[in-house]
């Protein structure tokens, strides 16, 4: 059991080193910084400046989609096409360990990169470091990143093609955001607004600027549960397919 845990963490470290040695991480950092810093500053009042964390979230969604699609597709797709997974399986490693370590490393990279870039907003928007809505915003983004990573993983495992999976995931993820009603929980913007509105009302005793609907605790819980539930289902399907069905050439 201890050996399996050690192998799992070694695989994660190996994945992280791969990202550091690959230009994609530099591209991801640039895209993340641009998308975060490009948010408009709408509210000037110091007491209400936390509202600026919500504006421009649709633009961030677009860049998140591109970043996730590119890096997840590269990680899984390139490993499959180049035979890296087959090489790893020649060692005393299980398929489940490889799948879990790849996904965990990817999710860690995205969350840490976006959190670090989003932290710059504390200074630019004159926010207090202990502003609770900053952490609520990071939570909302982390949940969306989890959903995006899970869906893109399924696509790349099925297609086994890096380029096709990038375009397919980008079209699907960003297409959903543009087709559904922005206030619907089917969209990231709708879920983010529900979470932001509920906790904004609790922490600042007033509804955030631009949100006319007063969301309840049930609404906030539902908005957080949807990406978690869908991601869990997709990951179970992806893990079963990767471990028991997918052929490694």
C-alpha positions as CSV (number, residue, x, y, z in Angstrom):
1,X,0.0,0.0,0.0
2,X,2.8,2.4,0.9
3,X,4.6,1.6,-2.4
4,X,1.4,2.4,-4.3
5,X,1.1,5.8,-2.6
6,X,4.8,6.5,-3.4
7,X,4.3,5.6,-7.0
8,X,1.2,7.8,-7.2
9,X,3.0,10.9,-5.8
10,X,6.1,10.2,-8.0
11,X,3.8,10.2,-11.1
12,X,2.3,13.5,-10.0
13,X,5.8,15.0,-9.6
14,X,6.8,13.6,-13.0
15,X,3.8,15.2,-14.6
16,X,4.5,18.6,-13.0
17,X,8.1,18.4,-14.2
18,X,6.8,17.7,-17.7
19,X,4.7,20.9,-17.6
20,X,7.6,23.0,-16.3
21,X,9.8,21.8,-19.2
22,X,7.2,22.4,-21.8
23,X,6.3,25.8,-23.4
24,X,2.6,25.1,-22.8
25,X,2.9,26.2,-19.2
26,X,4.4,29.6,-20.2
27,X,1.6,30.0,-22.7
28,X,-1.0,29.1,-20.0
29,X,0.5,31.6,-17.6
30,X,0.3,34.3,-20.2
31,X,-3.3,33.4,-21.1
32,X,-4.3,33.3,-17.4
33,X,-2.7,36.7,-16.6
34,X,-4.3,38.3,-19.7
35,X,-7.7,37.0,-19.0
36,X,-7.6,38.0,-15.3
37,X,-6.0,41.3,-15.7
38,X,-8.2,42.2,-18.6
39,X,-11.3,42.3,-16.3
40,X,-13.0,45.8,-16.3
41,X,-13.0,47.9,-13.1
42,X,-16.6,49.0,-12.9
43,X,-17.1,49.8,-9.2
44,X,-14.8,52.5,-7.8
45,X,-16.1,52.7,-4.2
46,X,-13.7,51.0,-1.8
47,X,-16.4,49.3,0.2
48,X,-18.1,47.9,-2.9
49,X,-14.9,47.2,-5.0
50,X,-15.3,43.4,-4.4
51,X,-18.0,43.5,-7.0
52,X,-15.3,43.9,-9.7
53,X,-14.4,40.3,-9.1
54,X,-17.5,39.3,-10.9
55,X,-17.3,41.5,-14.0
56,X,-15.6,40.0,-17.0
57,X,-16.1,36.5,-15.8
58,X,-17.4,35.5,-19.3
59,X,-14.0,36.5,-20.8
60,X,-12.2,34.4,-18.2
61,X,-14.4,31.5,-19.2
62,X,-13.3,31.8,-22.8
63,X,-9.6,31.7,-21.9
64,X,-10.1,29.0,-19.3
65,X,-11.7,26.8,-22.0
66,X,-8.7,27.3,-24.3
67,X,-6.1,26.7,-21.6
68,X,-7.8,23.5,-20.3
69,X,-8.5,22.2,-23.8
70,X,-4.9,22.6,-24.8
71,X,-3.1,21.3,-21.7
72,X,-5.4,18.4,-21.0
73,X,-5.4,17.3,-24.6
74,X,-1.6,17.6,-24.7
75,X,-1.1,15.6,-21.5
76,X,-3.4,12.7,-22.3
77,X,-3.3,12.8,-26.1
78,X,0.4,13.2,-26.5
79,X,1.0,10.4,-23.9
80,X,-1.2,8.0,-25.9
81,X,0.0,8.9,-29.4
82,X,3.7,8.8,-28.4
83,X,3.4,5.5,-26.5
84,X,4.4,7.1,-23.1
85,X,1.5,5.3,-21.3
86,X,2.6,2.0,-22.7
87,X,6.1,2.6,-21.4
88,X,4.8,3.5,-18.0
89,X,2.7,0.3,-17.9
90,X,5.9,-1.7,-18.3
91,X,6.8,-0.6,-14.8
92,X,4.9,-1.9,-11.7
93,X,2.2,0.8,-12.2
94,X,-1.5,0.5,-12.5
95,X,-3.6,2.2,-15.1
96,X,-5.7,3.8,-12.3
97,X,-2.6,5.4,-10.8
98,X,-1.6,6.8,-14.2
99,X,-5.1,8.2,-14.8
100,X,-5.5,9.7,-11.3
101,X,-2.0,11.2,-11.3
102,X,-2.4,12.9,-14.7
103,X,-5.7,14.4,-13.8
104,X,-4.6,15.5,-10.3
105,X,-1.5,17.1,-11.7
106,X,-3.5,18.9,-14.4
107,X,-6.1,20.2,-11.9
108,X,-3.4,21.4,-9.5
109,X,-1.6,23.3,-12.3
110,X,-4.8,25.1,-13.3
111,X,-6.0,25.9,-9.9
112,X,-2.6,27.2,-8.7
113,X,-2.0,29.2,-11.8
114,X,-5.4,30.9,-11.8
115,X,-5.3,31.5,-8.1
116,X,-1.9,33.1,-8.3
117,X,-3.0,35.3,-11.2
118,X,-6.3,36.2,-9.6
119,X,-4.5,37.2,-6.5
120,X,-3.1,40.2,-8.4
121,X,-6.7,41.5,-8.3
122,X,-6.4,42.0,-4.6
123,X,-3.9,44.8,-5.3
124,X,-5.4,46.2,-8.5
125,X,-8.9,46.4,-7.1
126,X,-7.8,47.7,-3.7
127,X,-9.2,44.7,-2.0
128,X,-8.3,43.5,1.5
129,X,-6.3,40.3,1.5
130,X,-9.0,38.9,3.9
131,X,-11.8,39.9,1.5
132,X,-14.0,36.7,1.7
133,X,-15.5,37.3,-1.8
134,X,-12.0,36.8,-3.3
135,X,-11.9,33.3,-2.0
136,X,-15.5,32.7,-3.0
137,X,-14.5,33.7,-6.6
138,X,-11.5,31.4,-6.6
139,X,-13.8,28.6,-5.4
140,X,-16.2,29.3,-8.2
141,X,-13.4,29.2,-10.8
142,X,-12.0,26.0,-9.2
143,X,-15.3,24.2,-9.6
144,X,-15.6,25.2,-13.3
145,X,-12.0,24.2,-13.9
146,X,-12.8,20.8,-12.4
147,X,-15.8,20.4,-14.8
148,X,-13.7,21.5,-17.8
149,X,-10.9,19.2,-17.0
150,X,-13.2,16.2,-16.5
151,X,-15.1,16.8,-19.8
152,X,-11.9,17.4,-21.8
153,X,-10.4,14.3,-20.4
154,X,-13.3,12.2,-21.6
155,X,-13.1,13.8,-25.1
156,X,-9.3,13.2,-25.5
157,X,-9.6,9.6,-24.2
158,X,-12.3,8.8,-26.8
159,X,-10.6,10.6,-29.7
160,X,-7.0,9.8,-28.8
161,X,-6.2,12.9,-30.9
162,X,-4.6,16.0,-29.4
163,X,-5.8,18.5,-32.0
164,X,-9.3,17.2,-32.4
165,X,-9.9,17.1,-28.6
166,X,-8.7,20.7,-28.3
167,X,-11.3,22.0,-30.8
168,X,-14.0,19.6,-29.7
169,X,-13.7,20.6,-26.0
170,X,-13.5,24.3,-26.9
171,X,-16.5,24.2,-29.1
172,X,-18.5,22.2,-26.6
173,X,-17.6,24.1,-23.4
174,X,-17.7,27.6,-24.8
175,X,-20.7,26.7,-27.1
176,X,-22.8,25.8,-24.0
177,X,-22.0,29.1,-22.4
178,X,-23.3,31.0,-25.5
179,X,-26.3,28.9,-26.1
180,X,-27.9,28.6,-22.7
181,X,-29.4,31.4,-20.7
182,X,-26.7,33.3,-18.8
183,X,-28.9,33.2,-15.7
184,X,-29.3,29.4,-15.9
185,X,-27.4,27.0,-13.7
186,X,-26.4,25.2,-17.0
187,X,-23.9,28.0,-17.6
188,X,-20.8,28.9,-15.6
189,X,-21.9,32.6,-15.4
190,X,-25.3,31.6,-13.9
191,X,-23.7,29.3,-11.3
192,X,-21.0,31.9,-10.5
193,X,-23.5,34.7,-10.1
194,X,-25.7,32.5,-7.7
195,X,-22.7,31.7,-5.5
196,X,-21.3,35.3,-5.6
197,X,-24.7,36.8,-4.9
198,X,-25.5,34.6,-1.9
199,X,-22.2,34.9,-0.2
200,X,-22.0,38.6,-1.2
201,X,-25.3,39.3,0.6
202,X,-24.1,37.4,3.7
203,X,-20.7,39.1,3.9
204,X,-21.6,42.6,2.9
205,X,-25.3,42.7,3.8
206,X,-26.3,43.9,0.4
207,X,-26.8,42.3,-3.1
208,X,-23.8,42.7,-5.4
209,X,-24.0,45.3,-8.0
210,X,-25.8,44.2,-11.2
211,X,-27.5,41.2,-9.6
212,X,-31.2,41.7,-9.2
213,X,-32.1,38.2,-8.0
214,X,-31.6,37.3,-4.3
215,X,-30.4,33.7,-4.3
216,X,-31.0,31.4,-1.4
217,X,-28.7,28.9,0.3
218,X,-30.3,26.1,-1.7
219,X,-29.5,28.0,-4.9
220,X,-25.8,28.4,-3.8
221,X,-25.5,24.7,-2.8
222,X,-27.1,23.6,-6.1
223,X,-24.7,25.9,-8.1
224,X,-21.7,24.3,-6.4
225,X,-23.1,20.7,-6.5
226,X,-23.8,20.7,-10.3
227,X,-20.1,20.9,-11.4
228,X,-19.1,18.5,-8.6
229,X,-21.7,15.9,-9.5
230,X,-21.1,16.1,-13.3
231,X,-17.3,16.0,-12.8
232,X,-17.5,13.0,-10.4
233,X,-19.6,11.1,-13.0
234,X,-17.3,12.0,-15.9
235,X,-14.2,11.0,-13.9
236,X,-15.7,7.6,-13.0
237,X,-16.6,7.0,-16.6
238,X,-13.2,8.2,-17.8
239,X,-11.4,6.0,-15.2
240,X,-13.4,2.9,-16.1
241,X,-12.7,3.5,-19.8
242,X,-9.0,4.2,-19.3
243,X,-8.5,1.2,-17.0
244,X,-10.7,-1.5,-18.5
245,X,-11.6,-0.6,-22.1
246,X,-9.1,1.7,-23.8
247,X,-6.4,0.0,-25.9
248,X,-2.9,1.4,-25.6
249,X,-1.0,1.0,-28.8
